């Protein structure tokens, strides 16, 4: 969600271009405003903000010839207060403290009222400004900066990643993490802080991820680390990761959009994920598992629903799938030797981490993360991890990370099934070639997408393992085309959704040639009889043929176990081309963020 970049360098260096480049690399997270604060030689805090894109902030900085050796920058995804310059970060207090923040402060209103009673004033509607003013109050009370920050964070309830500057100490940035991701970047004659290592890939030589409760003091030649109680910690005892990020990840490679590029990267991404392995201790844990609980959000939740079919059908073990934001707030009955699987593309999803924290108080056999980021909080906090090898995904709508999760979950199923393991592994080897063949259908799908351009609503239907893929197709269409879409198990159509069908309602049907096809064909006829426009994705061997108001797209033949992966690809292409036809910002859909780091 919100993006943070901060930098401090030797006095003769200008870090402003680094801050702006970092914000540009964080645009994929989603935002509605952007800003920068630097300490100039005046001395004083210089703050520039915009409610436009980062490119507009770059223009503003250049117009004012802004240069500095220290600064903080931010892209805001609004939580408290509407998107406007007054609410944009950085926020200041008494022209001394400047701050950027990712997270939500749940008790900000009470803290704000206490400060108002003390005579302090506020210029925004945000919870973040309360933090800045609270620090200022502690400074006014005689504390030094570190003491003031510690006193302030002890009062905060919620999640926060903070980067703070003090006008009276123009060579220091203090950063704090609790519940929202933050990483230190070590560079030459400079040090950095960011929400995501991607923001620092062009300047950092090493990365150190902060833990909850950490407070770090960053200077050009020195980094100090303290725990939440103020005790000094040796930073060299933390995991220090070399910068091995792919510098081509933010290059569109000739594609118009990142999403389009990432759809076509799937054959390689899935080939890499197929080669993923479990450690010997992880395999030992999986062999003891008698049941599986999966927790996930959004697209990852749909992957979990597919896994439920695989795990119960193939491994013959009970599997329960739950949305992370709901898991934390109810009581659970846990079967003996239940494996807990947590799925997250970023590994920083706030609801997932909150669910993991609650799960740690329960009697699970162990925890397994399925994640695309090796250094993420989720991977560091679970017992074991199976990493997807999708590479960096910039587009907000998940594409290659979703199909990579499906591959990882099929690998997990193979381990749980044991006796079918080799057969599943052999079948998985077909995926890259299969996906490449399906991608050749793009011109046909792009043409059909024109039929959706003026639609108000769309239905997606499937049966069995195709139900979660129908849900994923509906989500993709909603996310990037802003067309209302709903997914239904096709057999449920008569229980309400059929009332919506008319000549203006496109109905997408996922119809692999399996044991459920005859039942599904009856549902197709029900829609056709009511004048609905049908778009049926089915196997080449299927008996369903195109006719007026029944558009059939044939997919190549493949083993049925791969159907969820195969049928995902046309859903991605369809949603992409509908959004392109509607002239929308495919990579940065309104109101959405790539990594949801607040509950």
N, C-alpha and C positions, 0 to 999 in steps of 0.2 A: 504494500500500500504506500504510505508516505516514504519518500526516499531521502536519505541523509548522506551528505558528503562534507567532510571537513579536512582541512589541511593546514599544516604549519611548516614553514621552511626557513632556511637561513635568510637573513634580512634582505639580501640583494636579489632574492628570487621572487618572481611573481607567480603566485599559486592560483590566481583567478581563472586562467584557462583550464587548469586541472579541475577546479570546482565545476565549471560549466560543462566540460567534457563528461565528468562524472554524472551530472544531472541528465545529460543527453542519453547516457547508457542506462539510466534508471527510468527513462520514460515509459518503458514497457510495463512498469509496475502499476501504471494508472495514476492520474493526478488531475487537479483542476486549477492549480496555481503553482507558481514557482518563485523562489526568492533567494537572495544572497546577502550576507552581511560580512564585511571585512573591517579590520582595524587599520586605519590609514595613518600616515605619518603626522597627521594634523595636531595631536592625536584625536581620535574619535571613531564612533561606529558609523559606517556608511551602509545603509540598507536599501536594496533595490528589489522591487516585487512586480509581478505581473499575473494576470489571470489568463494569459494566453500561453502558448507553447514555450518550451525552453528556448527555442530560437528567438523569440521576442525578448527574453531576458538577455540573451547574448547581444542582441542589437542595443539594448538599453545600456549594458555594461560598456560596450564599445563607444557609444555616443558620449558617455561621461568619462571615458579613458580611465576606468577603474583598475587600479593595480594595488596589490598588497601581498605581504608574505604570510598572512594568516587570515583564515576566513572559514565560514560555515555556509552551507547551501542546502536547499530543501525543495522537494516537490510534494505538494499537499494533496491528499485525498480527504475531502471534508468529512469530519465526524461531528464536531461541535461548531456550529456557525456556518452560514452559507458561503459558497465560494466568492470571495471578494478580496481586494488588496489588504483591507484592514485585518482580515482573518488569515491571510497568507503568512507563512513563516519566512524569515526568522522574526521572533518577537523580542522586544527589548524592555528593559526596566530602568528608568532614570538615566537613560543614555549611558549606562555602565554595563549592564548584563545583556547579552544577546544569546538566544537559544533556538535550537530546532529540535523537533520531537516527533517520534513515531510511536503511536499507541493511544490509549484512552485512559484518562484519569477519572475514575468513577466517583470520587468524592470531591471533585473540583468545586462544585457549587458551595459546599460548606466551607472549604478553605478560602474561596473567594470572598465570602461574606465576612469571615474573620479578618481578612486583610482590609476590606472596605471599612470595617469598624475601627481599624487602626489608622484610617485616613489615606490608604493607598487607592489609586484610581486605575481603571482598566480601559483600554482602547479597542478591545476586540471581544468577540463572543466565544473565544476558544478556551479549552482547558489548558492549553500550553502556556498562555500568558500567565496563568495562575502560578505555574512553576517558576517562571522568571521573576515574578513579583515576590514569591515566597523566598527565593534565594536572596533577593534584595533586602527583604525584611530581616533575614538572618544576618546579612552583612551590616545593616544599620544597627543591629543589636550587638555588634562587636566581634562577630566571628570572622575568621578568614574565609577565603573562597571555598576551600575543600571542606571545612567545617560547615559552612553555610549550605553547601550542596548535600552533605550527609544529613544534616538536620531536616532539609526539605524532603529528600526522598523517603525518609523514615515516616513522613506524614502521608505519602501518596498511596492510594489504593487503586490498583489497576495495572496496566502494562505501559512500559516506556523504554525507549532508547533515546538518549539525550546527548547533544553536543553543545557545549556552553563556552562562551568567551567572556572575559572580563576586561573592560577597557583599561583598567589599571595594571594589567599584566599582559602586555601585547605579544608575548611569546609562548602562550600556553592555551591549550584547549583541554577541557575536562569532559570526559564522556562517561555515561552511566548506562547500564543495561539491566532491565528487569522485564522479562516476558516478551521483548521485541528484539529482533536480531541486530547485532552490531559487530563489526570486524575491524581490527587494526590492520593497517597496511604499512609495512616498513619500506622506505625508499632511500635513495641517495640524497643526503642533506635535507631530508624532509620525512615527515611521518603523517599518516592519514587515518581517518575514521570513515566508515561508510556502512550503510544498511546491507549492502551486497558487494561482494568482492569484485563483481563485474564492473562496478563503477571505478575501480582502482587498477584495473588490469594493465593500463598503459603506463603506470608509474610505480606500482608496488613490486618489490622483489619477494616479499614474504607476507603471509597473512597469519593473524592470531585471532581466533574467535573468542569473544568475551562470554563469560558465564553469567547467569543471573546473579545480581548483587554486586558485580564488579564495578569498580570506579577506576578509571585510568586517566593519568595526567600525561598529555602528549606535548612534547616539545620537539624542535627540529632534530636534535641529537640525542634525545632521551625519552624513554617511555617508562612510567612508573605504574604499578598495578596495586590496587588495594581491594580488599574484600569489603562487604557491606558494613562490617563493624569497624572499618578504618584500619585494619591490620594490613601491613605490607605483605605482598605476595611476589614471589620470584617469577617474572614473566617467562624466563627461560625454562621453567618447569611445565609450561603449557605446550600443547602441540603447536609447532611452528611449521606452516605449510609453504612450500615454494610455489611461486606463481607459475602454474602450468595451464592457465586458462587459454582457450582458443581465441586468438585475436581476430579470426574470421567470423566469429559468432554474430557480430553486429553488422556484418556485411550482407546485403540482400542477395548478392551473387547473381544479379541480373533479373531477379524476380521483382514484380511490382510491390509485393508485400512480404513481410516475414512469414505470415501464416501460409502463404502459397509455397514459399521456399521450404518451410518445415513439413508441410504435407508431402512434398516430394523427397524429403530427406529420410522418410520412414523406412525404405528398404535397408539402407545402411544402418540406421539407428536400431532397428529390430535385429539385424544380423549381429550387431555388437552386443545387444542385450541377451540374445540367445546363448552367448558364450559365458554368461554370468554363472558363478559357482557359489555354493555354500561352503562355509568352513566346516571342518570335522566336528567341532563342538555344536555348531548349528544343526548339522545333520543328526547328531545324537539327540538333540532336543526335539526335532521334528519327528523322529522315530517313536518318541514317547507320547506325541500328541494324540488325544482321543477325540478332540473337538476343536473347532476354530471359531474365533470371534474376530471380525474385521471391522475396523473403524476408519472412516474416511469422510471427505466433504466433496460436494460438487461432482466434477468429472471423475475424480478418484472413487467416489461412492459408486458410480455406475460400474467402474472396473471391479469393485468389490462384489456387486450384485452378480456380475458374470462369473466371478470366482466361486460364488456359492453353488452355482450349477455344476461347475467342474469338480469342486471338492466333494460334493455330495454324490454326484453321478459316477465319478471315476475313483476317487479315494475312499468313498463310502464312509465319510465322517461327517457328523452334523456341523453345519456352518451357519453362523448368525452374522448379519451385516447391519451396522448401525451408523447413523449420521453423527459425526463427532460433536456437533453443537448440542445434540440432545443427550448424548451419553453421560455427560458430567452431572446432569440434573435429575437423575433417577437412580433407584437402587437396582442391583443386578443379581441374578442367580447364575453362578458360574459352575459349569460342570467340571468334574475332576480332570486334570491334565489338559486344560484348554489353552491352546496357543493364541496369543493376542497379536494380530497383524494390523499395523497402522500404515496407511497409504497416503503419501503426500508428495507432490511434484517437487516443492521447494524444501520441504522439511522444516518450514518455519510457520506453518499454518497455526494460528493461535488456538483454534478449537481442538486441533489434533494434539497439540502439546498439553492443553488443559486436560483432555481425556486421558492422555498418558500419565499425567500427574495423579489423577484419580485412580487409574488402573494400578498404579504402583502400590496402592493400599489394599489391593485385592489379591486373591490367591490364584494367579495365573501361572501356567507352566513356565512361560517366558514371553518375551516381547520381540517381535521381528518388524523392522521398518522396511517398506518398499519405497524407495526415494531416488530422486535424480541428482541429489547434491550430497557428496560424500562427507563434507564438513558441516552439514546442517545440524541444528539442535536435535532434531528427531533421531538422526543416525547416532549422534553422540550419546543420547539418553536411553536408547533401546539396547537390549542384550545383543542382538544381531541385526544385520542389514543385508538385504539383497538390492544392490544398486542397479537401477536402469541406466543404460548407456545411451540415452537419447541426445546428449549434448545440450548446450544452452538453448532454451526456447524463449524467444523474445515476444512473439505474438501472445496477446492476453488469452485468447481462446486456445486451450490445450489441444494439440494434435498428436505429434510424435510422442509426447510424454504419456498420453493416454494409451496408445497402442503398445508402448514399451511396458507400461504397467500390466497390460493384459498378458504380454509374453512372460513377464516376471511371475505373475500369478499362475500361469500354466506350468512354469518351472517348479513353483511351490507345490502345485498339485501333483506333479510327477514325483517329487520327493515324498509326499504324503501317501501316494498310491503305492510306491515302491515296486510292486510287481508289474506295473505298466510303464515304468520309468523310461526304459529304452525306447519303447514304441512312441511315447510322447516326444522324446528328444529327436527321434528320427523325423517325426511329422513336423516339428518346429523348423527343421532345416528348409522346408518348402516355402517359408513365409516371405523371404526377400523377393524371390521370383514371382510369387503370387501377388504381392503388393505392387510390384512393377507392372504386372499385366493389368491390374485393376486401374492403375493410374492412367493407362492408355484410354480409358473411357471418358477422360476429362472433356473433350469437345462435345460429346453427346450430353453429358451432365450439364455443362455450361449452357447449352441450348435450352434444355428443360428448365433451367433456373429462371429463364425469362418469364415462365408461367407463374412464378411466385412473387414477382417484383411488386405487384400492386395488391398482394394479399394482405388481409388483416389478421388472419389466423390460419393455422395449419395443424392437422392431426398426423401423428406418427403411430403406426400400428406394428406390433410384432407378437410373436408367441415364443414361450420358452426362453432360451438364451438371447433371443432377439428383442425381448422386452427392454432390458437395460440399454441395448444399442439404440432402440427407438427413443428412449429417454435421453441418450447422449445426442442423437440427431436433433431432437427438439430443443435441447439446451443450446447447441451450437447455433441453430437458427435464431433463437431468442437473443443470444449474446451479441451477435455481430450484425444481424439484419434488423433487429428491433421488431420482428414480427412475432406476435403471440403464438406459441406452439405448445401443444400438449402431447404426451405419449400415453398410449393405453395398451394393455394386453388386448389383443384383438377380440378375444372372447368376452371382454367386458363392454364392448361397443354398445350392445343392446341395453346396458344398464345405465344409460344416460347420455353418453357422448354422441350417439347417433342423432340426437335432436339437433346437433350443431351442423350436420352435413347438409349442404345445398350446392348449387352449381358454382358458387364462389369459394368453396372450401377445398383447397388442395389436401389430398390425403396420401401420405407416403407410407408404403407398406414394405416391410422387410420379409421376404418370402423365400428362404433357402429351400431347396428340394429335399426336405426331410420328412419324418413321420407326421409332422403337424401341417404339412402343406394342404392336404385336403380340407382340414378344418379352416385353415386360413383362407382358402379359396371361397368358402361359403361367406366369410366376413367381407371379402372383396365384393362379392355379388350384392351383399346388403348395402354397401356404400354406392355401388353402381346403380342400383335400383332407385336410389334417392337423388340421383343426379350429380354425385360428387365426382370431382376430377381426380383420378387415381394415378399414382406414380409408383409402380411396383418394381422393386429391385429383387431379382430372382436368379436362380441358377440357369445356365444355358440349356440344361436338360429338362427344365420345367415345362409343363404343358401350358403355362399361362402365356398368351400371345397378345400383342398390341391390337387394339381396336379403338374406335372413337371413345374418347374420354377415359381410356385405359392405356397408359403409357408404360411400356415394359422395357427395363434396362437389364440386359443379361450379363451376369458375372461369370467368369471362368469357373470350371469345376475345381473342387478342393475338398480335403477331408472335413467332415462336419465339425470336428473339434475346433477348427480354425475359423468357423463362420463368424463369431463375434469380432475377430480382428479384421477379417475380409470385408464385412459389411459396414464397418466403421468408415472406411476410406471414402466410399461414395457419399456418405452423410457429410463428411468434412468438405468435400468438393462442392456439394450442393449448397451448403450454407455459405461457403466462401463466394461462390459466383452470384448467389442472390444478393449478398451484401455489396459486391462490386457493381452489379446492375443498378442497385439503389444508391450508388455513389457515396458510400459510407466509409468511415475510417476503420478499416478491417482490423488493423493491429491494435488500435486503441479505442475500443467501444466505450461509449459514455457510461459514467458511473461505476465502472468496473476496475478492478486491480488484479494484476497477475498473481501476487502473493498476498493472501489475506492474513495480515499479521495482527489483527485485533479481533476480539470476540464479538 
